[in-house]
Amino acid sequence: MDGTIRSLSKAISWRVVATLITAVIVYLLTGELDFAAKVGLADTAVKFGAYFAHERLWNRIRFGRVPAQPDYSI
């Protein structure tokens, strides 16, 4: 299970990448850098919290997990 700090770090790093992608797409569509930056930041504000909550929820679900094997046996 990932810890809270790891989940938070993953959320931040993903949002940086996703914000840049969103801003570039909006800029290519509109040609307006200021508008692209605003849309990118608004997108980040909403999706950051959603991603973090999603990640923490999945940590509670056992689906697809393989139990850890001990490094030794007695």
MOPAC internal coordinates of N, CA, C and O (Angstrom, degrees):
PM7 1SCF
backbone

  N    0.0000 0     0.00 0     0.00 0    0    0    0
  C    1.4551 1     0.00 0     0.00 0    1    0    0
  C    1.5263 1   108.56 1     0.00 0    2    1    0
  O    1.2310 1   121.08 1   -46.91 1    3    2    1
  N    1.3164 1   115.55 1   133.09 1    3    2    1
  C    1.4590 1   120.28 1   176.29 1    5    3    2
  C    1.5187 1   109.87 1   -73.17 1    6    5    3
  O    1.2310 1   121.02 1   -35.50 1    7    6    5
  N    1.3155 1   115.65 1   144.50 1    7    6    5
  C    1.4527 1   120.41 1   175.90 1    9    7    6
  C    1.5245 1   110.54 1   -79.66 1   10    9    7
  O    1.2310 1   121.06 1   -10.24 1   11   10    9
  N    1.3218 1   115.59 1   169.76 1   11   10    9
  C    1.4605 1   121.14 1  -178.57 1   13   11   10
  C    1.5243 1   111.42 1   -62.22 1   14   13   11
  O    1.2310 1   120.00 1   138.13 1   15   14   13
  N    1.3254 1   117.61 1   -41.87 1   15   14   13
  C    1.4698 1   121.20 1  -179.30 1   17   15   14
  C    1.5253 1   110.26 1   -63.93 1   18   17   15
  O    1.2310 1   120.05 1   138.40 1   19   18   17
  N    1.3372 1   117.50 1   -41.60 1   19   18   17
  C    1.4638 1   120.88 1   178.35 1   21   19   18
  C    1.5310 1   110.20 1   -63.42 1   22   21   19
  O    1.2310 1   120.14 1   135.09 1   23   22   21
  N    1.3218 1   117.35 1   -44.91 1   23   22   21
  C    1.4668 1   120.64 1   178.76 1   25   23   22
  C    1.5280 1   110.85 1   -61.54 1   26   25   23
  O    1.2310 1   120.38 1   138.15 1   27   26   25
  N    1.3141 1   116.89 1   -41.85 1   27   26   25
  C    1.4514 1   121.25 1   178.53 1   29   27   26
  C    1.5340 1   111.11 1   -64.39 1   30   29   27
  O    1.2310 1   119.98 1   137.56 1   31   30   29
  N    1.3229 1   117.64 1   -42.44 1   31   30   29
  C    1.4655 1   121.79 1   178.59 1   33   31   30
  C    1.5286 1   110.94 1   -63.37 1   34   33   31
  O    1.2310 1   120.50 1   137.95 1   35   34   33
  N    1.3201 1   116.65 1   -42.05 1   35   34   33
  C    1.4557 1   120.50 1   178.08 1   37   35   34
  C    1.5240 1   110.88 1   -64.21 1   38   37   35
  O    1.2310 1   120.54 1   139.27 1   39   38   37
  N    1.3224 1   116.57 1   -40.73 1   39   38   37
  C    1.4619 1   120.51 1   179.42 1   41   39   38
  C    1.5246 1   110.79 1   -63.19 1   42   41   39
  O    1.2310 1   120.20 1   136.86 1   43   42   41
  N    1.3155 1   117.22 1   -43.14 1   43   42   41
  C    1.4676 1   121.43 1  -179.88 1   45   43   42
  C    1.5185 1   110.64 1   -64.66 1   46   45   43
  O    1.2310 1   120.08 1   131.81 1   47   46   45
  N    1.3343 1   117.45 1   -48.19 1   47   46   45
  C    1.4667 1   119.70 1  -177.95 1   49   47   46
  C    1.5247 1   111.24 1   -63.75 1   50   49   47
  O    1.2310 1   119.77 1   140.18 1   51   50   49
  N    1.3228 1   118.04 1   -39.82 1   51   50   49
  C    1.4570 1   120.10 1   178.14 1   53   51   50
  C    1.5202 1   111.08 1   -66.37 1   54   53   51
  O    1.2310 1   119.65 1   138.94 1   55   54   53
  N    1.3290 1   118.27 1   -41.06 1   55   54   53
  C    1.4590 1   120.24 1  -178.42 1   57   55   54
  C    1.5244 1   111.72 1   -65.03 1   58   57   55
  O    1.2310 1   119.66 1   146.45 1   59   58   57
  N    1.3278 1   118.25 1   -33.55 1   59   58   57
  C    1.4680 1   120.36 1   176.46 1   61   59   58
  C    1.5254 1   109.22 1   -61.45 1   62   61   59
  O    1.2310 1   120.54 1   131.64 1   63   62   61
  N    1.3261 1   116.58 1   -48.36 1   63   62   61
  C    1.4684 1   121.03 1   179.68 1   65   63   62
  C    1.5328 1   110.22 1   -62.58 1   66   65   63
  O    1.2310 1   120.43 1   131.26 1   67   66   65
  N    1.3267 1   116.77 1   -48.74 1   67   66   65
  C    1.4624 1   121.03 1  -177.22 1   69   67   66
  C    1.5303 1   111.91 1   -64.30 1   70   69   67
  O    1.2310 1   119.91 1   143.16 1   71   70   69
  N    1.3169 1   117.77 1   -36.84 1   71   70   69
  C    1.4619 1   121.35 1   178.40 1   73   71   70
  C    1.5278 1   110.81 1   -63.98 1   74   73   71
  O    1.2310 1   120.96 1   136.52 1   75   74   73
  N    1.3138 1   115.78 1   -43.48 1   75   74   73
  C    1.4650 1   119.60 1   178.34 1   77   75   74
  C    1.5235 1   111.09 1   -62.63 1   78   77   75
  O    1.2310 1   120.28 1   137.71 1   79   78   77
  N    1.3176 1   117.06 1   -42.29 1   79   78   77
  C    1.4673 1   120.85 1   178.59 1   81   79   78
  C    1.5257 1   110.18 1   -61.56 1   82   81   79
  O    1.2310 1   120.42 1   132.10 1   83   82   81
  N    1.3277 1   116.80 1   -47.90 1   83   82   81
  C    1.4667 1   121.08 1  -179.76 1   85   83   82
  C    1.5247 1   111.08 1   -60.99 1   86   85   83
  O    1.2310 1   120.34 1   133.61 1   87   86   85
  N    1.3213 1   116.96 1   -46.39 1   87   86   85
  C    1.4631 1   120.89 1  -178.40 1   89   87   86
  C    1.5314 1   111.33 1   -63.13 1   90   89   87
  O    1.2310 1   120.15 1   139.33 1   91   90   89
  N    1.3167 1   117.31 1   -40.67 1   91   90   89
  C    1.4705 1   120.59 1   179.47 1   93   91   90
  C    1.5275 1   110.37 1   -64.98 1   94   93   91
  O    1.2310 1   120.48 1   136.72 1   95   94   93
  N    1.3266 1   116.69 1   -43.28 1   95   94   93
  C    1.4700 1   119.75 1   179.08 1   97   95   94
  C    1.5305 1   110.90 1   -62.28 1   98   97   95
  O    1.2310 1   120.49 1   134.15 1   99   98   97
  N    1.3295 1   116.67 1   -45.85 1   99   98   97
  C    1.4704 1   120.00 1   179.80 1  101   99   98
  C    1.5245 1   110.23 1   -63.76 1  102  101   99
  O    1.2310 1   119.98 1   139.70 1  103  102  101
  N    1.3174 1   117.65 1   -40.30 1  103  102  101
  C    1.4686 1   120.65 1   178.22 1  105  103  102
  C    1.5271 1   111.24 1   -62.98 1  106  105  103
  O    1.2310 1   120.60 1   136.83 1  107  106  105
  N    1.3312 1   116.46 1   -43.17 1  107  106  105
  C    1.4650 1   119.80 1   179.38 1  109  107  106
  C    1.5306 1   111.49 1   -64.07 1  110  109  107
  O    1.2310 1   120.50 1   146.10 1  111  110  109
  N    1.3238 1   116.64 1   -33.90 1  111  110  109
  C    1.4650 1   120.37 1  -179.47 1  113  111  110
  C    1.5284 1   113.12 1   -78.64 1  114  113  111
  O    1.2310 1   120.45 1   145.72 1  115  114  113
  N    1.3370 1   116.75 1   -34.28 1  115  114  113
  C    1.4652 1   119.97 1  -174.10 1  117  115  114
  C    1.5201 1   114.27 1  -110.16 1  118  117  115
  O    1.2310 1   120.33 1   152.94 1  119  118  117
  N    1.3278 1   116.97 1   -27.06 1  119  118  117
  C    1.4583 1   120.47 1  -175.47 1  121  119  118
  C    1.5168 1   113.05 1    76.05 1  122  121  119
  O    1.2310 1   120.12 1  -171.62 1  123  122  121
  N    1.3361 1   117.38 1     8.38 1  123  122  121
  C    1.4631 1   122.00 1  -177.70 1  125  123  122
  C    1.5265 1   110.14 1  -109.85 1  126  125  123
  O    1.2310 1   120.64 1   -72.46 1  127  126  125
  N    1.3184 1   116.39 1   107.54 1  127  126  125
  C    1.4616 1   121.95 1  -177.01 1  129  127  126
  C    1.5325 1   112.01 1   -64.91 1  130  129  127
  O    1.2310 1   120.14 1   137.82 1  131  130  129
  N    1.3256 1   117.33 1   -42.18 1  131  130  129
  C    1.4616 1   120.95 1  -179.67 1  133  131  130
  C    1.5299 1   110.96 1   -61.63 1  134  133  131
  O    1.2310 1   120.10 1   134.23 1  135  134  133
  N    1.3184 1   117.41 1   -45.77 1  135  134  133
  C    1.4576 1   122.01 1   179.25 1  137  135  134
  C    1.5244 1   110.41 1   -64.67 1  138  137  135
  O    1.2310 1   120.31 1   139.26 1  139  138  137
  N    1.3338 1   117.02 1   -40.74 1  139  138  137
  C    1.4659 1   121.10 1   179.62 1  141  139  138
  C    1.5273 1   110.95 1   -61.70 1  142  141  139
  O    1.2310 1   120.46 1   139.36 1  143  142  141
  N    1.3292 1   116.73 1   -40.64 1  143  142  141
  C    1.4634 1   120.67 1   179.27 1  145  143  142
  C    1.5322 1   110.80 1   -66.33 1  146  145  143
  O    1.2310 1   120.24 1   138.52 1  147  146  145
  N    1.3265 1   117.14 1   -41.48 1  147  146  145
  C    1.4670 1   120.81 1   179.00 1  149  147  146
  C    1.5263 1   111.29 1   -63.72 1  150  149  147
  O    1.2310 1   120.37 1   135.98 1  151  150  149
  N    1.3227 1   116.89 1   -44.02 1  151  150  149
  C    1.4655 1   120.20 1   178.84 1  153  151  150
  C    1.5265 1   109.94 1   -64.18 1  154  153  151
  O    1.2310 1   120.45 1   137.49 1  155  154  153
  N    1.3275 1   116.74 1   -42.51 1  155  154  153
  C    1.4677 1   120.50 1   178.40 1  157  155  154
  C    1.5196 1   112.21 1   -59.86 1  158  157  155
  O    1.2310 1   120.13 1   137.20 1  159  158  157
  N    1.3170 1   117.36 1   -42.80 1  159  158  157
  C    1.4633 1   121.17 1   179.97 1  161  159  158
  C    1.5310 1   112.12 1   -70.82 1  162  161  159
  O    1.2310 1   120.18 1   140.95 1  163  162  161
  N    1.3163 1   117.26 1   -39.05 1  163  162  161
  C    1.4679 1   120.07 1   177.43 1  165  163  162
  C    1.5252 1   110.21 1   -64.67 1  166  165  163
  O    1.2310 1   120.88 1   137.64 1  167  166  165
  N    1.3195 1   115.93 1   -42.36 1  167  166  165
  C    1.4603 1   121.42 1   177.42 1  169  167  166
  C    1.5299 1   110.54 1   -59.05 1  170  169  167
  O    1.2310 1   120.65 1   137.84 1  171  170  169
  N    1.3071 1   116.36 1   -42.16 1  171  170  169
  C    1.4648 1   121.30 1   179.67 1  173  171  170
  C    1.5182 1   111.53 1   -64.99 1  174  173  171
  O    1.2310 1   120.15 1   135.41 1  175  174  173
  N    1.3008 1   117.32 1   -44.59 1  175  174  173
  C    1.4656 1   120.73 1  -177.85 1  177  175  174
  C    1.5290 1   111.43 1   -58.21 1  178  177  175
  O    1.2310 1   120.39 1   138.28 1  179  178  177
  N    1.3141 1   116.85 1   -41.72 1  179  178  177
  C    1.4606 1   120.64 1  -178.48 1  181  179  178
  C    1.5281 1   111.36 1   -75.93 1  182  181  179
  O    1.2310 1   120.89 1   131.63 1  183  182  181
  N    1.3180 1   115.91 1   -48.37 1  183  182  181
  C    1.4685 1   119.77 1  -172.11 1  185  183  182
  C    1.5219 1   114.33 1   -77.79 1  186  185  183
  O    1.2310 1   119.64 1   158.54 1  187  186  185
  N    1.3201 1   118.29 1   -21.46 1  187  186  185
  C    1.4627 1   120.26 1   178.67 1  189  187  186
  C    1.5296 1   110.72 1   -60.51 1  190  189  187
  O    1.2310 1   121.07 1   128.62 1  191  190  189
  N    1.3089 1   115.55 1   -51.38 1  191  190  189
  C    1.4633 1   120.13 1   179.68 1  193  191  190
  C    1.5210 1   111.99 1   -63.75 1  194  193  191
  O    1.2310 1   120.34 1   140.56 1  195  194  193
  N    1.3194 1   116.95 1   -39.44 1  195  194  193
  C    1.4639 1   120.85 1   179.68 1  197  195  194
  C    1.5239 1   111.21 1   -64.38 1  198  197  195
  O    1.2310 1   120.31 1   137.95 1  199  198  197
  N    1.3244 1   117.00 1   -42.05 1  199  198  197
  C    1.4627 1   120.33 1   179.87 1  201  199  198
  C    1.5306 1   111.13 1   -66.01 1  202  201  199
  O    1.2310 1   120.38 1   135.45 1  203  202  201
  N    1.3140 1   116.87 1   -44.55 1  203  202  201
  C    1.4632 1   120.77 1  -179.19 1  205  203  202
  C    1.5270 1   110.68 1   -60.99 1  206  205  203
  O    1.2310 1   120.55 1   134.79 1  207  206  205
  N    1.3354 1   116.56 1   -45.21 1  207  206  205
  C    1.4692 1   120.40 1   178.48 1  209  207  206
  C    1.5283 1   110.79 1   -63.73 1  210  209  207
  O    1.2310 1   120.27 1   139.08 1  211  210  209
  N    1.3070 1   117.10 1   -40.92 1  211  210  209
  C    1.4683 1   122.18 1   178.40 1  213  211  210
  C    1.5272 1   110.81 1   -61.40 1  214  213  211
  O    1.2310 1   120.44 1   134.82 1  215  214  213
  N    1.3102 1   116.75 1   -45.18 1  215  214  213
  C    1.4729 1   121.94 1   179.65 1  217  215  214
  C    1.5309 1   111.34 1   -62.13 1  218  217  215
  O    1.2310 1   120.65 1   135.14 1  219  218  217
  N    1.3249 1   116.35 1   -44.86 1  219  218  217
  C    1.4741 1   120.32 1  -179.51 1  221  219  218
  C    1.5299 1   110.80 1   -67.30 1  222  221  219
  O    1.2310 1   120.02 1   143.00 1  223  222  221
  N    1.3148 1   117.58 1   -37.00 1  223  222  221
  C    1.4566 1   121.10 1   177.05 1  225  223  222
  C    1.5263 1   110.65 1   -63.03 1  226  225  223
  O    1.2310 1   120.06 1   135.29 1  227  226  225
  N    1.3171 1   117.48 1   -44.71 1  227  226  225
  C    1.4660 1   120.72 1   179.62 1  229  227  226
  C    1.5243 1   111.89 1   -63.95 1  230  229  227
  O    1.2310 1   119.43 1   153.15 1  231  230  229
  N    1.3189 1   118.69 1   -26.85 1  231  230  229
  C    1.4677 1   120.50 1   175.97 1  233  231  230
  C    1.5194 1   111.81 1   -65.71 1  234  233  231
  O    1.2310 1   119.72 1   159.48 1  235  234  233
  N    1.3126 1   118.15 1   -20.52 1  235  234  233
  C    1.4700 1   122.41 1   179.33 1  237  235  234
  C    1.5311 1   112.46 1   -89.05 1  238  237  235
  O    1.2310 1   120.30 1   169.31 1  239  238  237
  N    1.3223 1   117.04 1   -10.69 1  239  238  237
  C    1.4644 1   121.54 1  -176.98 1  241  239  238
  C    1.5258 1   109.56 1   -97.60 1  242  241  239
  O    1.2310 1   120.41 1   -51.12 1  243  242  241
  N    1.3212 1   116.81 1   128.88 1  243  242  241
  C    1.4636 1   121.56 1  -177.75 1  245  243  242
  C    1.5252 1   113.14 1   -82.70 1  246  245  243
  O    1.2310 1   119.51 1   168.19 1  247  246  245
  N    1.3140 1   118.53 1   -11.81 1  247  246  245
  C    1.4531 1   123.09 1  -176.41 1  249  247  246
  C    1.5331 1   112.24 1   -50.43 1  250  249  247
  O    1.2310 1   120.50 1   -55.51 1  251  250  249
  N    1.3283 1   116.65 1   124.49 1  251  250  249
  C    1.4565 1   121.98 1   175.43 1  253  251  250
  C    1.5113 1   116.22 1    80.48 1  254  253  251
  O    1.2310 1   119.72 1  -179.40 1  255  254  253
  N    1.3045 1   118.14 1     0.60 1  255  254  253
  C    1.4697 1   120.83 1  -179.90 1  257  255  254
  C    1.5179 1   110.21 1   -87.14 1  258  257  255
  O    1.2310 1   121.35 1   -36.40 1  259  258  257
  N    1.3057 1   115.02 1   143.60 1  259  258  257
  C    1.4559 1   121.78 1   175.00 1  261  259  258
  C    1.5207 1   107.03 1  -105.11 1  262  261  259
  O    1.2310 1   119.92 1   -53.79 1  263  262  261
  N    1.3380 1   117.76 1   126.21 1  263  262  261
  C    1.4659 1   119.56 1  -179.77 1  265  263  262
  C    1.5356 1   110.95 1   -59.06 1  266  265  263
  O    1.2310 1   120.88 1   -40.41 1  267  266  265
  N    1.3099 1   115.93 1   139.59 1  267  266  265
  C    1.4657 1   121.13 1   179.02 1  269  267  266
  C    1.5265 1   109.18 1   -68.93 1  270  269  267
  O    1.2310 1   121.38 1   -42.54 1  271  270  269
  N    1.3165 1   114.96 1   137.46 1  271  270  269
  C    1.4467 1   121.28 1   176.72 1  273  271  270
  C    1.5268 1   108.83 1   -93.05 1  274  273  271
  O    1.2310 1   119.62 1   -40.78 1  275  274  273
  N    1.3282 1   118.34 1   139.22 1  275  274  273
  C    1.4712 1   119.52 1   179.17 1  277  275  274
  C    1.5342 1   110.28 1   -65.91 1  278  277  275
  O    1.2310 1   121.27 1   -28.86 1  279  278  277
  N    1.3335 1   115.18 1   151.14 1  279  278  277
  C    1.4576 1   121.10 1  -179.81 1  281  279  278
  C    1.5329 1   112.16 1   -73.80 1  282  281  279
  O    1.2310 1   120.24 1   168.03 1  283  282  281
  N    1.2976 1   117.16 1   -11.97 1  283  282  281
  C    1.4569 1   122.12 1  -177.77 1  285  283  282
  C    1.5269 1   109.82 1  -145.86 1  286  285  283
  O    1.2310 1   120.94 1   -15.00 1  287  286  285
  N    1.2919 1   115.80 1   165.00 1  287  286  285
  C    1.4744 1   119.37 1   174.32 1  289  287  286
  C    1.5255 1   108.03 1  -137.47 1  290  289  287
  O    1.2310 1   121.20 1   -28.02 1  291  290  289
  N    1.3087 1   115.31 1   151.98 1  291  290  289
  C    1.4719 1   120.34 1  -178.95 1  293  291  290
  C    1.4975 1   109.37 1  -108.14 1  294  293  291
  O    1.2310 1   120.10 1   180.00 1  295  294  293

